């Protein structure tokens, strides 16, 4: 039996030395608080096992007794250091922190104050038995706390992190059992001593698996998330037509790989293109350009740069330590996602460009067709009347000749207006019209425009503008816009027609409002398009459908805008908004 115990002790010496080396290597490569406590914890345990093996069974020399006492002190610190390893992730309650510190301090002081340590086979005095009881209680309480914290926290982690944390929890329990069994053994060569040594071996193996599991073990543990990741990569290989579609395909697998509470994807412009289980408040703060903050008590979120954007992951404090390789996988998936985002962005840009070209081509074709159609009628009328007057002027009576001449004049004016409007559109499209703002009194200019546009219907138009109000605008552009709005109100609306103007902090606004039927809601999106007229306006009056398109083009050339809104209780309101700065 003694030989078996000796073999197990040598195995434990090697196992705990390897464990200490693994912990120290992790700390040297990562320099994190948790890695530092783990290195201190397992280096301490390895040192205890090594010193215990080197010391003689019956130390008599003063130096040997001092080393034995220090070895016990260091052993007392092991459960406390293991406890501090778990608190590096989530802070304990004040009561637990004070209890752990107080118990460890008491046992350390008691260890130093021991009169002596009884030799093997020597009857232990009562005070030493009391000390051993306190030692075991201290060790058991702290390791139970460690085991519970790790096991409980591991429930919400992904497969690898959960199994690693549970391995550490099991190891902490096993080493406590090993200690209790070894203390209870009456003879170091007994079956109880062998059982205690074997429990220590199992504990060392579990600690190694918890700290640094081999790659093959990780692969087995990671199988569920690995399958989801493969599915995500496969889906990324398929063409996605939008960045939102890319995000929807990979968010779930990304969260599963590292046990994230939430995941958010931003594109290269910083725009949020997809989220998974992220509160609206966090999304809003990120859209305002603020840094990501912790959510619902989680650790600070991690932001990973990936090609084509960035990835923000809200995960637990345990994930970065226990999921190092999983975060590498996450970065790999993030890189593929970045490429997919770029591909989707390029596809979207190409689609939008193609759509814009098709719309431009359709607009050009429609413009040519509509322009030809609008010109054909007055040209045909002018040509027919002119030919009639030339050929049959002498045989026509005075009344018919006068009617033909009046119609000729009206159609010529209509043709001139249409040609001038087409030239306006051409110049506006080519940015050939120069906008030169200058100050002028608004009311006086509007009164003149109303007089010219309304004529005999002047009483139908009311100008409600402060005589002292001035605008800084291009007079020609202003005249073209307001004249068009007044003419439209007289033509399609009903009195009273009211013109109002005001100057805000950064804008000058002037509105023309009538009490007619207004614009049908279904026609509003096409209101400012060229050659467009609603069925009602086509029935009520003759027009080219270019007036509002030209007016808005002048407004845009002035860095302003022309907008429509329904009037209350009924009617139409067109509002010109121009910058004042």
Secondary structure as UniProt FT lines:
FT   HELIX           2..30
FT   HELIX           33..54
FT   TURN            57..58
FT   HELIX           62..87
FT   TURN            88..89
FT   HELIX           94..113
FT   TURN            120..121
FT   HELIX           126..154
FT   TURN            155..156
FT   HELIX           159..184
FT   TURN            188..189
FT   HELIX           191..212
FT   HELIX           215..221
FT   HELIX           223..237
FT   HELIX           243..258
FT   STRAND          262..267
FT   TURN            268..269
FT   STRAND          272..276
FT   HELIX           280..287
FT   TURN            288..289
FT   TURN            296..297
FT   STRAND          302..306
FT   TURN            307..308
FT   STRAND          309..314
FT   TURN            317..318
FT   HELIX           319..322
FT   HELIX           324..392
FT   HELIX           393..395
FT   HELIX           398..429
FT   TURN            430..431
FT   STRAND          438..441
FT   HELIX           442..454
FT   HELIX           455..460
FT   STRAND          461..464
FT   TURN            467..468
FT   STRAND          470..473
FT   HELIX           475..492
FT   STRAND          497..503
FT   STRAND          507..513
FT   HELIX           521..526
FT   TURN            527..528
FT   TURN            530..531
FT   HELIX           535..540
FT   HELIX           547..557
FT   TURN            558..559
FT   STRAND          561..566
FT   STRAND          572..579
//
